[in-house]
């Protein structure tokens, strides 16, 4: 499933999670979610729900690009599926 196949609800849920914490733990100053990370959880939910569909898509695309760069993925779409990432058993993928 590509990012463009996500429903509005899926974008909303993903952004609420991302507004809670950077999944890589290395937030950058340009992250459009950094201000939301300082909010109480209920305010984060309201803030994300107040975004337009286009804003949600753009923020999620920003995340996917940033996530891919931080993880060093060449084919990652924010899902972690890549031949060059660490495998779930602690070794490199393909080991």
C-alpha positions in Angstrom: 0.0 0.0 0.0 1.5 3.4 -1.0 1.1 6.5 1.1 -1.4 7.8 -1.4 -3.7 4.8 -0.6 -4.1 5.8 3.0 -7.6 6.9 4.1 -8.1 10.2 6.0 -8.6 8.2 9.2 -5.3 6.3 8.7 -3.4 9.6 8.2 -5.0 10.9 11.3 -4.1 7.9 13.4 -0.5 7.9 12.1 0.0 11.6 12.7 -1.4 11.4 16.3 1.2 8.7 17.0 4.0 10.7 15.3 2.9 13.8 17.2 3.5 11.9 20.4 7.1 10.9 19.6 9.6 10.8 16.8 10.0 7.1 16.0 13.7 7.4 15.4 14.2 9.5 18.5 16.1 12.3 16.7 13.7 15.0 16.0 14.9 17.8 13.7 14.1 21.5 14.1 12.1 21.6 10.9 9.7 18.8 11.9 6.1 20.1 11.4 5.1 17.9 14.4 7.7 19.3 16.9 5.3 21.9 18.5 2.6 19.2 18.9 5.0 17.0 20.8 5.0 19.5 23.6 1.1 19.4 23.9 -0.9 17.2 26.3 -2.2 14.1 24.4 -5.8 15.4 24.1 -4.6 18.6 22.6 -2.5 16.7 20.1 -5.6 14.8 19.0 -7.6 18.0 18.6 -4.7 19.6 16.7 -4.4 16.7 14.2 -8.1 16.5 13.8 -8.1 20.2 12.9 -5.7 19.8 10.0 -7.0 19.6 6.5 -6.6 16.3 4.5 -3.9 18.0 2.4 -2.0 19.1 5.5 -2.2 15.6 6.9 -0.8 14.1 3.7 2.0 16.7 3.5 3.0 16.1 7.1 3.0 12.4 6.7 5.1 12.7 3.5 7.5 14.8 5.4 7.8 12.1 8.0 8.4 9.3 5.5 11.2 11.3 3.8 12.8 12.2 7.1 12.4 8.7 8.5 14.0 7.2 5.4 17.0 9.6 5.7 17.5 8.9 9.4 17.3 5.2 8.9 19.5 5.1 5.8 16.8 3.3 3.9 16.9 3.3 0.2 13.5 1.9 -0.4 11.7 2.6 2.8 8.2 4.2 2.8 8.1 4.7 6.5 7.2 1.1 7.1 10.8 -0.2 7.8 10.7 -2.6 4.8 14.1 -2.3 3.2 17.0 -4.6 2.3 19.4 -2.3 4.1 17.8 -2.0 7.5 18.4 -4.1 10.6 16.3 -7.3 10.7 13.8 -7.8 13.5 16.1 -10.4 15.2 18.9 -8.0 15.8 21.0 -8.9 12.8 21.2 -7.4 9.3 18.3 -8.2 7.0 19.2 -11.3 4.9 21.4 -12.8 7.6 
